[in-house]
Amino acid sequence: MNLTLADLTDHGELFLRGTALTIALTFASLIAGMALGVLGAAGRRSTLAPVRWITGAYVELIRNTPFIIQLFFIFFGLPKLGIRMGSLEAAFLAMSINLGGYATEIIRAGLDSIGRGMWEAGASLGLTRWQSFRLVILVPALQKVYPALTSQFIIILLGSSVVSQIAVEELTFVGSYIQSRNFRAFETTLIVAAIYLLLVLVFKWICAAIDKRVFAFARAGR
Amino acid sequence: MTEFTLWDIVRNLLLAARWTILLSLIAFIGGGLVALPVTLARISQNPMLRAPAGAYIALLQGTPLLVQLFLAFFGLALIGFNLAPLAAAAIALTLYTSAFLAEIWRGAIEAVPRGQWEGAQSLALTRWQQMRFIIVPQALKMGIAPTAGFSVQVVKGTALASIIGFVELTKAGTMIANATFDAFRVYGLVALFYFALCYPLSLAAKSLERRMAVKGH
């Protein structure tokens, strides 16, 4: 094996573009997935039984099937129902729906950890159930499960490599493309791995910084 | 052109599911065996053991499983082993599983209250004896539910072996979908197959979690 820096610099721009798309896809899916997760968690605790069943089925289906099958079903399967989309849209949709399923369960655990007293405090202020959820309960509930959420985000970031299989030109796809030109499969893949590792480290650091700022209230009283 | 009936599809997926199960078993058992020394090194009092174990876990948890599969596949070819996709997939999935299990088990061991170590020490047990008679039996209780839960991730992880050409459930699904032009039905069925494999494991993990929680308190 002889790994030279030229492998990286020759294709620097390609690696950069792939990395940028990986970051953009992950970031967009985090936003959409978290929104789904909050809605799903509210649905899991709904007073309407059918809403609970549907969100429950969603969570179990997502958590007990591989991401790649979810992706293939959306991209290759849905056109049969007339739902066609480009590979980038399919990747975004699959990643968001996937995160949404896990986030639903994590956020629900957070909501369960909030005592009845908080709900009663909301009600005594004249807030509706939904207002109490949004204004009183949600943020402390998210704070309780923040570590689990950030691990899930990292799983989504790393899982995004799978969307290379429907030709989304993110980091892993770029790696495959480059090695098909330079015939240095192992070295190129090592560089790809190193970039992912760097992304994860930076992401963890950002999550810790967010924790410090957004959830400062949790430490203030202690 | 031959027609694929629903039964043809199901039968072929059933045959392929055997390979998914085999690969999952190899990865889970192999991963458990590798995770044992990694866990011990990770909680060792010697930093020369602790640091490499920490780096091993960070590397495997900080890179995508797909990239690890590529590295095993290309890397083994590079050093002269032109291995079958099964071998490369087994190696990559074993290492991947070991990192996560080691982290789960470390958590379980560290969750045993410090007083238990001190109590064991005061009985003049060696560190190995403390571990074996006092700590591990308690840690096992805490670690068993997340370990069972992780088996679901292993089964789902084997789906990525399809990408390096190993014919398991996902690869068989792709081949059938390409032959039948009916990706909707085929991937729907493949999803059901995975669900049938994973859901019982999820339920088992959940029930273990409940039982251990009741016993622990």
Interface residues (C-beta under 8 A of the other chain):
Chain A: M1 E60 L61 R63 N64 T65 P66 F67 I68 I69 Q70 F72 F73 F76 G77 L78 P79 K80 L81 I154 L158 G159 S160 S161 V162 S164 Q165 T172 G175 Q179 A185 F186 T189 L190 V192 A193 Y196 L197 V200 L201
Chain B: A58 L59 Q61 G62 T63 P64 L65 L66 V67 Q68 F70 L71 F74 G75 A77 L78 V152 K156 G157 A159 L160 S162 I163 T170 G173 T174 A177 D182 A183 F184 R185 V186 Y187 G188 V190 A191 Y194 F195 C198 Y199 S202
